[in-house]
Amino acid sequence: MKDRRKVRAGLAAAAAALCAVAAAPGTSLADGAAGARAYEARGTRISGSEGDAGAPSLAAGRTYVDSVGPGEKRYYGVTLDTKSAAYVSAVAAPRPGAEVTSYRDGVKVTLESPDGGICGTASPKIETSGVAYPLADYASRQIDSGPASCHQAGRYVVTVERQSGSPDPERWPVELRLMVEPPVKGGATGAAPEGSSSSPAPEAPDGTPLPRRGGRGFTDAPTLGTGVWKDEITPGETHYYRVPVDWGQRLAATAELSADGKDQSARLLDRALALHAYNPARGLAKRGTPAAQDGESPRTQVATSPVAYGNRYANTGSTVRAMSFSGGYFLAVTLNPPQVAPHLNSPVPVVLRVRVAGDARGGPTYDEDPVKAGFGLTAADRQAAKRHPDAAEGDRMGASGSGAADSKDALRVVGYAGIGTGTVLVLGLGVWTLTARRRASAGRRYGPPPAW
């Protein structure tokens, strides 16, 4: 009887596991972004106040994590001098699959002077209904432009306000960062060559894609240079990559569904991909635009203006303004969930073609080392930017040589879980049951049963 109870208990456990697999995320088109990795907010925990009084301070060069609910406004303080440009960024990250409405859901970040003057503001919003992805941009203070009250030293106020147009009740994680750019004492501070912002996008590189697993946020984005790279992304996820761009250079990138991805026409998947480029201070530099022709695989591309210090004085609202310092720029690739791209319901390969175009040239001379403040490029950055696409396996995998391959295998298993895992469990259940019964029978005939 004891052996039979064990058999029945094992059967019940296996059946429960089978039912769990049948109901697991990723097995139904209706599951939305189930299984997608959320943005990983990293930094020191902080709690913004409900007003100016008692607002916690943000220190330059550090990253902080808070959250904001629908219609909520959070206050923070930053202390600035009279000679440095400053950038306060906010990354708001709704959960993948959250119900959002285009151009109504978003956040607004504002930087106010000690006298209450508006020094800078930004309002990143969801661009496609039903696609919840991280929103990032900054409010800035420039020394040589803007209201006079924003040129003084003192304590400035930063506000982050959740603008909600959907019924999503969840709080959004918010990643905050203050970056203070050292003042310049000379050098090339003019704008980029005239007409460079409207020149054709650099040609995308060709070649065999090499594996590169994207980061879950700005802080863990792997560094890559010119080349063709391949990642595997779950619908609803956004992957991040860091690309070193020097003075005088421009960044161009194309994200596309690879040939061995979903066998669907571009007509069905023309809204499958989104691509955004951000500058080193996490300011939005350029939105991607669809680039596929009839009969081609879905793809979207982005091309920035060349980096020049004087770009910060371009017309308000111009994307050229974001291309005003050298450093590590970011590419964010979003694979839209099934409610937008119905035929994407499991991880798929995405190819990222990256080109850093133009020769590096001299930039401004800073009073202090800009790298310590998060701007400019290190020797390692420049080496990574020049690395040939056919780099050694360990180099192109990033921090873990086997990480991308392991992730790919794991994601493929998840993709086939709806059918493959259930089948394996059914077969395994039959073998296990037969073995258990034989063991029980053997125990009754020849002595005590073996240990379970």
Secondary structure as GFF3:
##gff-version 3
##sequence-region A 1 452
A	DSSP	alpha_helix	2	22	.	.	.	ID=ss1
A	DSSP	three_ten_helix	29	31	.	.	.	ID=ss2
A	DSSP	beta_strand	44	45	.	.	.	ID=ss3
A	DSSP	beta_strand	63	68	.	.	.	ID=ss4
A	DSSP	beta_strand	73	80	.	.	.	ID=ss5
A	DSSP	beta_strand	85	92	.	.	.	ID=ss6
A	DSSP	beta_strand	106	112	.	.	.	ID=ss7
A	DSSP	beta_strand	118	122	.	.	.	ID=ss8
A	DSSP	beta_strand	135	141	.	.	.	ID=ss9
A	DSSP	three_ten_helix	148	151	.	.	.	ID=ss10
A	DSSP	beta_strand	154	163	.	.	.	ID=ss11
A	DSSP	beta_strand	172	181	.	.	.	ID=ss12
A	DSSP	beta_strand	184	187	.	.	.	ID=ss13
A	DSSP	three_ten_helix	196	198	.	.	.	ID=ss14
A	DSSP	beta_strand	210	211	.	.	.	ID=ss15
A	DSSP	beta_strand	227	233	.	.	.	ID=ss16
A	DSSP	beta_strand	238	245	.	.	.	ID=ss17
A	DSSP	beta_strand	250	257	.	.	.	ID=ss18
A	DSSP	beta_strand	273	278	.	.	.	ID=ss19
A	DSSP	beta_strand	284	287	.	.	.	ID=ss20
A	DSSP	beta_strand	289	290	.	.	.	ID=ss21
A	DSSP	beta_strand	299	303	.	.	.	ID=ss22
A	DSSP	three_ten_helix	309	313	.	.	.	ID=ss23
A	DSSP	three_ten_helix	319	322	.	.	.	ID=ss24
A	DSSP	beta_strand	327	335	.	.	.	ID=ss25
A	DSSP	beta_strand	348	357	.	.	.	ID=ss26
A	DSSP	beta_strand	364	366	.	.	.	ID=ss27
A	DSSP	three_ten_helix	370	373	.	.	.	ID=ss28
A	DSSP	alpha_helix	379	386	.	.	.	ID=ss29
A	DSSP	alpha_helix	393	396	.	.	.	ID=ss30
A	DSSP	alpha_helix	403	415	.	.	.	ID=ss31
A	DSSP	pi_helix	417	421	.	.	.	ID=ss32
A	DSSP	alpha_helix	422	446	.	.	.	ID=ss33
###
